[in-house]
């Protein structure tokens, strides 16, 4: 399976059901299960993006 189909980076309202318990991608063939970490990752990404934009603005980039 491609990473984007299993890690959640391609998670949308239309496919979120696939990662929920019992969903097609909720468990891999070797028994690994999906967990929800996307919100924390996106929050950190937003924080870093704000920092980067402020830095670029200060340096007129």
C-alpha positions as CSV (number, residue, x, y, z in Angstrom):
1,X,0.0,0.0,0.0
2,X,1.3,3.5,-0.7
3,X,2.1,5.5,2.3
4,X,-0.5,8.2,1.5
5,X,-3.2,5.5,1.8
6,X,-2.1,4.4,5.3
7,X,-0.5,7.2,7.2
8,X,-3.4,9.7,7.0
9,X,-1.7,12.4,5.0
10,X,-4.3,11.8,2.3
11,X,-7.2,11.9,4.8
12,X,-10.3,13.7,3.6
13,X,-13.9,13.7,4.7
14,X,-14.6,11.4,1.8
15,X,-12.2,8.7,2.8
16,X,-11.9,9.1,6.6
17,X,-14.2,6.1,7.1
18,X,-11.4,3.8,5.7
19,X,-9.2,4.5,8.7
20,X,-11.9,4.1,11.4
21,X,-12.0,0.7,13.2
22,X,-13.3,-1.9,10.8
23,X,-12.4,0.3,7.8
24,X,-10.5,-1.1,4.9
25,X,-7.2,0.6,5.9
26,X,-7.7,0.5,9.7
27,X,-5.4,-2.6,10.0
28,X,-2.5,-3.7,7.7
29,X,-2.1,-7.3,6.6
30,X,0.5,-7.9,9.3
31,X,-1.8,-6.6,12.1
32,X,-0.6,-3.0,12.4
33,X,-3.4,-0.5,13.2
34,X,-4.0,3.1,12.3
35,X,-3.9,5.7,15.1
36,X,-5.0,9.3,14.9
37,X,-2.1,11.7,15.0
38,X,-3.0,13.9,12.1
39,X,-4.5,16.7,14.2
40,X,-1.3,17.1,16.2
41,X,0.9,17.0,13.1
42,X,-1.2,19.6,11.3
43,X,-1.2,21.9,14.3
44,X,2.6,21.7,14.5
45,X,2.8,22.3,10.7
46,X,0.5,25.4,11.1
47,X,2.8,26.7,13.9
48,X,5.9,26.1,11.8
49,X,4.3,27.8,8.7
50,X,3.4,30.9,10.8
51,X,7.0,31.1,12.0
52,X,8.3,30.7,8.5
53,X,6.0,33.4,7.0
54,X,7.0,35.8,9.8
55,X,10.7,35.1,9.1
56,X,10.2,35.6,5.4
57,X,8.3,38.9,6.0
58,X,11.0,40.2,8.3
59,X,13.6,39.5,5.6
60,X,11.3,40.7,2.7
61,X,11.5,37.4,1.0
